[in-house]
Amino acid sequence: MQYTWLTLEKSPAKPKGFLLQNLAASSLTGIVVSSLSHPIDTLKCRWQVAAKTCKAPHVFGFARLVLMEEGIFTGLWRPGFLPNVTSMACCIGMRNGLYSCFRDRIGRVENLMMGNNDKVGPAGMFLAGLCSGASGYIIASPLLQVKTQMQAEAGKVGPDGLYVSGVLRGHAPTYQSTCEALSALIASSSGPVSALKTLWRGAGVIVARGSALSASQLMAYDEAKTKLKGSGVSDGPFLHLTSSMIAALVGTTCHMPFDVVLTVYQSAHSLGGERLDRYGRRGPLGCAFALIQESGPSVLLRGWVPAFVRLVPVSIFSFALYEQLRQLFGIGYLD
């Protein structure tokens, strides 16, 4: 079922129902997918922070140490779970939910300018994914900041209330809950404007990372579907699987530099000490330069493997779930 902007103009009742159903399908997809993939996301975040001081030579060894010392729930599933699921409901909900609306409007402008009636191309798809992704990540930035800080400092807490493992070994947890974390960030500010700056600290990198991931992933998925359908592949599970694997490869590579900088920069403010002086004082750009000076440009791809391992099943499952939910809500597959 195709919903073009021209169709929406003729039937004003249709876009409202379509948009709400599409947002519902997208948000539900975000909740389910983030809940299941959260441990791998935590592993990626903890490895990016601890890689230089950890005894393990690679991320798989680090995962083994975490599981042996802390267990999967304490070490990987519990840290930052609530803010992650809540933020992904918003991010994925708005990213997928608004994508087709942006894409069709961009397509209409292209058709008016070019005088044809073709589907929007890869550049228009990328721009649509950029716009829809940015809108969700701007709203969810405070929750994503809290999620990152909780994951970065995660460890096993002893009877005395202090960490016995993790990068903050010997220190008390910075936050006990998501609400406490948000309240503490606001309390550390000197006024409303300062509070907004604190809550949206690193938002530029968050939005850049989220937009890069959304734009590259949606463009790759949509374009792969278009090309494969044009080659005679029917729109169904096989097409969704193939397109989502391509989207995972493209999306992981495009967003990793932003992800590394974001993790190190935001965690520096909760971990404090030398990390704060080195990575947190000069903003995200200064953090990126510090990382490159210390470890070379390849540091910006640190965590690519766990990110890709996480994104492949997430991409496959999320697009498949999203497509089926669209069918369930009566709006058809993404075309």
N, C-alpha and C positions, 0 to 999 in steps of 0.2 A: 504494500500500500504506500503510495507516494504522496508526500505532503510538501508541495512547493509553495513558495511565498505567493505566487499568483493564485493558487487554490485557496490559500488562507484569506486572501483579500476578498474572494467571492463568498466565502462561508465563514463569517466572523465567529460563529458558535464553535466551529471545529478546532481552531487553534487553542482555545482555552482548555478544552477537554484533553486534547493531545498533549499539551505542555504539562499539565498536572499528572497525567498518567505516565508520561515519559520521565518526569522527575521522580515519581514514586518508584518506578522500576529501577532507576539509576541509584537512588538512595538506598533501597533495599539491597541492591547489588553491593554497594560500598560497605554496608554493615556486615553482610555475610562474608565477603572476601577478606576484609581487614581482620575480622575475628579469627579466621582460619590461618592467615599468613602472618599474624603478629609475631610469633616466635622468631621467624627468619628476619623480620624487620629489626627486632631487638638485637639479634646476633650481629647484623650488619652495623648497626649503630655502635654497639659496644666494641666491636673489632676496630672500627675507625678511630675510636678514642684511645684504645689500649694497645694498639699494634706495636708502638715503639718500645713499650716497657714490658710487654707480655713475654713469658717464657716460650710460648708456642710459636713455631716458625711460620705458620699459615693459619688461615681462618678455620680450617677443619680441626686442627689441633686445639685452637682456642675454644671451639664449640665443645670439644671433648672435655676440656678442663672445666668449663662452665657447668656442663651436665654432671660431672663427677662431684664438683664442690657444692653445687646449689640445686641441681635438679631442673627439669624443664619448666616447671611452674614458677618457682622462685626466680630462676635465672633468666628465663626467656619469655614466659607468657604473661606474668603479672605486671612487670614494669611498663607503665604508660599505656596499659590496655584501654582504659576508659577514654582518655583524651584521643587516642588513636582511632578507635571505632567511631567516636562522635565526629571527629574531624573528617574522616573518610566518608561518612554518610553525607557530609556537606560537599566535600571536594568531588567525589565521584558522582554524587547526585547532580551537582550543577554542571560538571564537566560533560558527562554523557547526556544529561537532560537538556542542556541548552545547545549542544553541538549541532544537531540537525537544523535548529532554528537559525543559528549564525551561518551555517553552511548554505542553506537555501537562500538566505538574504544576500549573501555574497554572490551566489550563483545568479540571482536575479539581476544584480548590478552588472555582473560580467556579461550576461546575455543582452542587457539593454545597450551596453557599450559595444559589444562585438557583433550584435545582430544575429545571434544564433540561439539555439535552445538546448545546448549541451549541458551535461552535468558538470558542476564545478570541478576544476582540476586539482592536482596535488597542492599547489600554492594556496588555493582557496581553502582546501581542507585543513592545511597547516594553520592558516590564519584563523579559521573557525575554532580549531582546537586550542589555539593560543588564547582566544577571547573567552571561551567557555571555561578553560582551565584556570585562567587568571581570576575570574570572578569567584570561583569556589575557594581558591587558596588564599585570597585576600581576606575573606570572612573567617576562615579557619586558622589563620596564622597564630593567634594566641594559644590555641589548643595544641597546635603542632610544636610550638616552642616548649610547652610543658611536657609533651610526649617525649621530645628529644632529650630534655634534661633528665627526666625520670629514667629513660633507657640508658643514657650514658653513664649514670652513677650507680646503676643497679648492682646488687650484690646480696649476699646472705647476711641477715641481721642477727647478731648474737643476743644472748639473754640480757646483756647490759644496754641494748638499744643501739649498738654501734655495728657498722659493717665489719664483717670478718673476711670478706672477699670483695673483689671489684676495685675500681680505681680510687674509691674513697675509703679503703680499708682503714679502720680505726676511727672513723668519723660517723656522726649521726646522719641519717637520711635528711636531705634538704627539705623534702616535702613528704607529708603522709597521705595526701589525697590531691585530686585535681582541683577541688575548690580551694584548698589551702594554698596550693601553688599559685593559682590566679590571684587570690587575696594577698599573698606575700609580694607578688610582682607589683600589684597596685599600691600596697603599703610602702614599698621601697621608693615610690615616686613622690615628688614634691607638689604635685598638682594635677589637674585633669589632663593638661597637655602632656606633661611628663609621664603620666600613667599610660596614655595612649602610645607614646613612644616606647615605653617599656614593654607593654603587651604586644606591640607589633615590632619588637626588636628583631632584626634579621628578616623582616617581612619581604624585603626586596629580593633576598636570595630564595626565600620560601616560594614566593610567587614566580620567580624566574625558573626555579627547579620544577615546580608544579606545571607551569605553562609549557616548559620544554618537554616534559614527560607527556603531558596531555596532547600537545600539538603533534609531536613526532609519533606517538602511539596511535592516536586517532587517524592521523593522515595515512600512516602505514597500513592500518587495518582497513580503512575505507577504500584506499586505492587498491590494495591487494584484492579485496572483495570485488571491486569494479572490474579489474583486469581479469580475474579468474572467471567471473560471471560472463564477461565478454568472450571468454574462450570456451564457453559451454558448460562450465561447472554450475550445478544447480545450487540455489541458496538453501543451505541446510547445515547440519553439524560438521560435515567434513570441510566445507568452505569456511565456517567460523573457526575451526581448529587451525587450519593452515594460515589463515589471515592473522589470527591472534599470536601465533608463534613468530611471524614476521614482525608484528607490532612490538613484541617483547624484546627482540634483538635491537631494533631501532630505538625504542624508548629507553632501554637501559643505557646504551652508549651515549645518548644525547643528554640525559639528565644527571649522570654520575658526577661530573665536576661540581655542579651546583650542590649535589647531595653531600659530598665530602666537606666542602667549605661550610655548609649550613650546620652539619653535625659538630664539627670542631669549634666553630664560632659560638654557637648557642650553648654548647656544653661547657665552654670555658667560663661562662658567667656563673654557673652553678658549682663547677669544680674548683674555681678560684686558684690562688697561688701563682706559680710560674706559668700555668696555662693561660690564666687571665691576662697576665702581662704580655705573653707572647702572641696570643691569638685573639684576645677579646677587646683590646684597647683601641684598635685602629679600624674597626668596622670589618665587614665581610671581605672587602677588597684587600685590606691590609692582612687579614687572616690568610687569604689565598696566596699572597706574595710570600708570607712567612713560610707556609707549607712548601711552596715551590723552591724557595731558597734552601730549605733544610733537606728535602728529599727528591727534588727534581719534578718535572711536569707529570711523571707517571703517578705521583701521589694523588692526583685528581681522579684517578680511576681506582683508587684503593677501595676494596669492597665490591668491585664489579662482579666477581663470581657469586657471592651470596645475594647480591642485588638481582643478578640475572636468574639465579636459581629460584629466588622468590618470585620474580616477575613472570617467568614462564608459566608456572601453574596458575598464578594470579591472573595473568592475561588470558590464558585459555579459559579458566573457570569464569572470570568476570564477564568476558564478552559472551560466552555461551549462556551464562545465567541471564545477562542483560537481554540478549536476543529472545530467550524463552519467556522472560517476564514481559517483554513487549508484546509477544504473541498472546500471552495470558491476559494482558490488559486490553487486547483488541486493537493494537496500533501497528501490528506487523513487524517484520524484521527491518533492521536499518538498511535503507536502500541508497 
